[in-house]
Each structure stands twice: as structure tokens, then as C-alpha cells.
């Protein structure tokens, strides 16, 4: 779903693109977009966190930020990934203030997976159409968002992608918005991004009942935490408005 009137940016304009990383994130939410967006010509990609210490993702992969939040320039694109660490980041006012400040002048804010919930906690989703990981779709309205069960949603200058791998799709769409369809197609070809999944179970609508039930059960704990956090936000912000 696309609702956007912003024109592609001239190739002569240097773009500053930044991806947030944080402890217990899902590295694929960051790595997929990095693979696409770091290849945009005439751009600089910043890997961002509160400090420059090693960050471990939710499976133990180590990532190293190159830019602290207080060193970051005004970005044209801010990428906000998800993962289990989203709960802690969504309660961290330093990070939320950074997201809000960047969003004021960024061309695009781009959330991947449950990064949408971090953007929600920062107050960016009020009245916006958005998507997220399917296990968290019911959380979006508590942040004032209009949930859309699409793989990628573009609403003005806010782009959101669903679960994990959809971050590649959203990044190609964002590359097209920034530099035009031709570049996005070239990036897709270079990456050989031509998905042919071995099983037809990549969404709740396609998965068998037992597969869906098992995955829901494994995600139950974090799903309940996310709902509780979002309810506190709604009571504090939306209900008092």
C-alpha cells in the first residue's frame, strides 16, 4: 500500500541514511535494509546506537555501531528495526527523543518488523497506516496507528515493513522513492532477489493450523509484553488526549 507524493531525489543530492541497532534486536531487520540502502549512489550509511560498544542481537550476533546518537547528523532516512529488544528501546526516552527529533526533518522514517512499535512509542504513528510483524498487528491501534495487513505500507514519509524478510521489499520500495525505479531494479538484480520459498507457509493465511499454533505459542510471552506496554502508552497518551 502506497500513499506518497514525494518526488525522487536528484542523484546530485547526497543522502544521509542511518540504521538504528540495539541489544536483542533482530539483525535481519537491519541487515536486509543495509544491503539495499547502503548501495544507493551518493549516500552515506550510519550505523547508530547510544554508544560505540558492541551490540549483540537476539541470537548473539555481534554488531558494532560507527556513530553514537549524539554524533548523528540530520538524516534523510532513519531505519528502525525490531526484535525482542524493542521492549526496552520503546521505554528508553533517550532513544525515543532521538527518533522524534530525526523524524521532524527526515525525508523518511522506515520501520521494519516490530520497529513499528518503537516508532509508536515515540509518538509517530498517530493516524498513520502501518504494518508490523503479524504477531504484533493487534498492538498497532494502541499506538494510534491504522493497521494494514500488507507486506509494505507507505503513508506519507513513514514507511513500514512487516516481518523480518519484508525489510528487503520495503527497502527496494524506499530506494525507488529516493532515486527512482531504475536504480531499485538494478539493486534487486544485483542482489539476485528473486524469492522462491521452499514452503508456502510464510504468512498466517498460508501456514497450516499446527505450524501457526506452534509459532503463536512460542511468541506468546513477548506478544503479551508488547500488548501491556502499548496499553500503558494508550492510557497515558491517547486516552488523555
Phi and psi in degrees as a GROMACS rama.xvg file:
@    title "Ramachandran Plot"
@    xaxis  label "Phi"
@    yaxis  label "Psi"
@TYPE xy
-129.745  126.044  UNK-2
-132.317  93.5575  UNK-3
-155.078  133.1  UNK-4
-117.167  9.89597  UNK-5
-78.3724  133.244  UNK-6
-83.2301  153.633  UNK-7
-57.1927  146.486  UNK-8
-87.5084  141.019  UNK-9
-55.8773  142.407  UNK-10
-60.8106  -22.8138  UNK-11
-78.1841  -13.2652  UNK-12
-88.4929  120.877  UNK-13
-72.4171  132.761  UNK-14
-106.498  138.349  UNK-15
-109.963  115.859  UNK-16
-118.664  130.212  UNK-17
-128.941  136.699  UNK-18
-115.923  124.184  UNK-19
-74.9905  138.028  UNK-20
-125.658  158.109  UNK-21
-163.019  159.681  UNK-22
-58.6435  138.91  UNK-23
65.7575  22.8656  UNK-24
-74.1894  171.709  UNK-25
-97.4343  108.843  UNK-26
-58.3289  -27.6876  UNK-27
-66.7046  -28.4709  UNK-28
-62.8606  -27.2264  UNK-29
-94.9724  -43.1499  UNK-30
-67.1875  -38.014  UNK-31
-60.6114  -53.7664  UNK-32
-60.3411  -37.9422  UNK-33
-60.174  -43.1684  UNK-34
-56.8212  -38.3082  UNK-35
-84.0735  -56.9112  UNK-36
-75.4378  -25.2459  UNK-37
-70.6494  -14.1747  UNK-38
-93.7672  -0.575276  UNK-39
-66.1563  127.136  UNK-40
-60.6592  149.308  UNK-41
54.6859  54.4495  UNK-42
-145.622  160.259  UNK-43
-123.693  135.337  UNK-44
-109.381  127.835  UNK-45
-110.885  132.95  UNK-46
-100.361  117.326  UNK-47
-113.822  137.797  UNK-48
-157.557  177.466  UNK-49
-63.155  -30.4107  UNK-50
-142.018  -172.773  UNK-51
-108.215  23.2166  UNK-52
-79.6983  158.724  UNK-53
-59.3  136.896  UNK-54
-112.25  132.183  UNK-55
-103.654  131.465  UNK-56
-78.202  179.316  UNK-57
-66.5723  -12.717  UNK-58
-111.451  7.99435  UNK-59
97.8545  -3.50875  UNK-60
-63.7067  138.647  UNK-61
-97.0906  131.586  UNK-62
-126.969  148.693  UNK-63
-122.11  116.608  UNK-64
-68.8911  145.405  UNK-65
-104.282  -9.01254  UNK-66
-141.702  128.312  UNK-67
-80.2733  161.173  UNK-68
-59.4337  -37.6297  UNK-69
-77.8114  -10.5718  UNK-70
-93.6735  -13.9161  UNK-71
-66.6492  137.011  UNK-72
-76.8849  173.984  UNK-73
-64.5594  125.354  UNK-74
-93.8499  149.682  UNK-75
-83.5428  -32.8341  UNK-76
-135.126  128.26  UNK-77
-114.336  124.591  UNK-78
-102.734  129.321  UNK-79
-121.658  104.666  UNK-80
-82.4369  178.44  UNK-81
-120.421  -153.86  UNK-82
121.829  173.627  UNK-83
-61.7096  -29.0855  UNK-84
-68.5866  -5.73916  UNK-85
-56.5823  -33.4086  UNK-86
-61.4578  -46.5593  UNK-87
-68.1176  -43.231  UNK-88
-65.1677  -36.8001  UNK-89
-67.7153  -10.6642  UNK-90
-110.874  6.58052  UNK-91
-98.5842  104.737  UNK-92
-65.0982  -28.8893  UNK-93
-62.1431  -45.1483  UNK-94
-70.5342  -42.8484  UNK-95
-62.896  -39.0662  UNK-96
-64.6324  -38.0576  UNK-97
-62.2711  -45.4917  UNK-98
-61.8733  -45.5017  UNK-99
-61.6959  -43.7216  UNK-100
-64.5404  -43.3997  UNK-101
-66.4324  -38.5044  UNK-102
-64.2396  -25.5722  UNK-103
-61.1834  -34.9233  UNK-104
-123.781  1.24716  UNK-105
-70.99  147.746  UNK-106
-66.8416  -40.7263  UNK-107
-144.516  142.587  UNK-108
-110.105  130.185  UNK-109
-125.919  111.949  UNK-110
-101.778  143.975  UNK-111
-121.949  132.287  UNK-112
57.5441  -131.916  UNK-113
-80.0576  8.55278  UNK-114
-58.6819  -24.0879  UNK-115
-60.2761  -33.3359  UNK-116
-71.4776  -31.5348  UNK-117
-66.1854  -44.4564  UNK-118
-61.7037  -36.1948  UNK-119
-63.2588  -44.04  UNK-120
-64.5562  -26.0286  UNK-121
-81.4918  -3.55903  UNK-122
85.8002  18.3496  UNK-123
-89.9593  -8.80169  UNK-124
-101.007  1.59138  UNK-125
-59.298  116.93  UNK-126
75.5579  5.77663  UNK-127
-97.0743  145.35  UNK-128
-79.3885  137.831  UNK-129
-156.046  160.113  UNK-130
-129.063  168.565  UNK-131
-161.056  -173.094  UNK-132
-59.0783  142.783  UNK-133
-60.2023  -28.3044  UNK-134
-70.6339  -17.2773  UNK-135
-111.407  7.05995  UNK-136
-58.7921  -36.736  UNK-137
-70.1258  -11.1693  UNK-138
-81.9541  -28.6534  UNK-139
-54.477  -44.3337  UNK-140
-60.0218  -26.8359  UNK-141
-69.8673  -15.8416  UNK-142
-100.417  11.4301  UNK-143
83.8762  7.96959  UNK-144
-87.3293  161.531  UNK-145
-104.398  104.608  UNK-146
-69.6861  137.147  UNK-147
-128.088  125.124  UNK-148
-86.0826  59.3103  UNK-149
-117.887  157.47  UNK-150
-67.8453  -37.9039  UNK-151
-138.332  137.419  UNK-152
-127.523  130.378  UNK-153
-117.004  117.747  UNK-154
-128.814  100.719  UNK-155
63.769  -124.885  UNK-156
-100.399  16.721  UNK-157
-110.307  122.679  UNK-158
-115.274  133.041  UNK-159
-131.701  142.332  UNK-160
-119.989  149.969  UNK-161
-72.9651  -138.203  UNK-162
-73.7008  127.896  UNK-163
42.385  -84.5728  UNK-164
-67.4312  -22.0254  UNK-165
-66.2493  -12.2683  UNK-166
-61.4373  -28.463  UNK-167
-71.2725  -44.903  UNK-168
-58.5338  -48.905  UNK-169
-62.6857  -34.8476  UNK-170
-69.1131  -37.1077  UNK-171
-66.7128  -39.294  UNK-172
-63.6123  -41.7884  UNK-173
-66.0591  -39.5374  UNK-174
-59.8023  -39.8193  UNK-175
-66.2023  -39.6833  UNK-176
-64.7069  -35.6075  UNK-177
-79.8766  -43.4033  UNK-178
-129.03  2.24467  UNK-179
102.074  159.563  UNK-180
-62.2754  -36.9969  UNK-181
-58.5354  -46.9508  UNK-182
-63.0168  -43.9012  UNK-183
-59.9838  -39.9577  UNK-184
-65.7532  -39.0725  UNK-185
-65.5526  -40.7253  UNK-186
-63.9937  -41.5735  UNK-187
-61.5138  -42.169  UNK-188
-66.7925  -43.7388  UNK-189
-57.9076  -39.8343  UNK-190
-76.845  -8.47313  UNK-191
54.0976  41.8465  UNK-192
-83.1179  93.0937  UNK-193
-138.965  70.717  UNK-194
-57.5275  131.149  UNK-195
-138.553  73.7038  UNK-196
-61.3968  142.29  UNK-197
-70.9332  -21.5081  UNK-198
-130.609  146.487  UNK-199
-95.9319  62.5308  UNK-200
-138.188  33.6254  UNK-201
-87.7985  3.57199  UNK-202
-146.703  157.089  UNK-203
-57.6097  -30.8047  UNK-204
-70.2255  -24.9381  UNK-205
-101.765  -25.7831  UNK-206
-70.3258  149.504  UNK-207
-69.5382  161.986  UNK-208
-60.224  -39.6928  UNK-209
-70.5764  -39.4704  UNK-210
-63.3538  -46.9023  UNK-211
-60.7131  -43.8906  UNK-212
-62.793  -41.7405  UNK-213
-64.6264  -42.9267  UNK-214
-69.0603  -41.043  UNK-215
-58.909  -42.0935  UNK-216
-64.4924  -41.4498  UNK-217
-66.8464  -30.2024  UNK-218
-91.5512  -0.130492  UNK-219
-59.6354  -44.0415  UNK-220
-60.9703  -50.8821  UNK-221
-69.3595  -31.9504  UNK-222
-63.2305  -42.1883  UNK-223
-67.0918  -37.6315  UNK-224
-62.5787  -43.1574  UNK-225
-64.2506  -39.6092  UNK-226
-64.348  -41.8072  UNK-227
-63.9905  -43.3227  UNK-228
-63.4794  -42.4982  UNK-229
-67.7892  -35.6613  UNK-230
-64.7966  -39.4357  UNK-231
-63.9506  -39.482  UNK-232
-62.675  -46.2515  UNK-233
-62.0704  -40.4558  UNK-234
-67.0836  -36.445  UNK-235
-79.8675  -36.7722  UNK-236
-109.409  -55.2039  UNK-237
-74.6644  -44.5016  UNK-238
-69.6062  -23.3641  UNK-239
-92.807  -4.32075  UNK-240
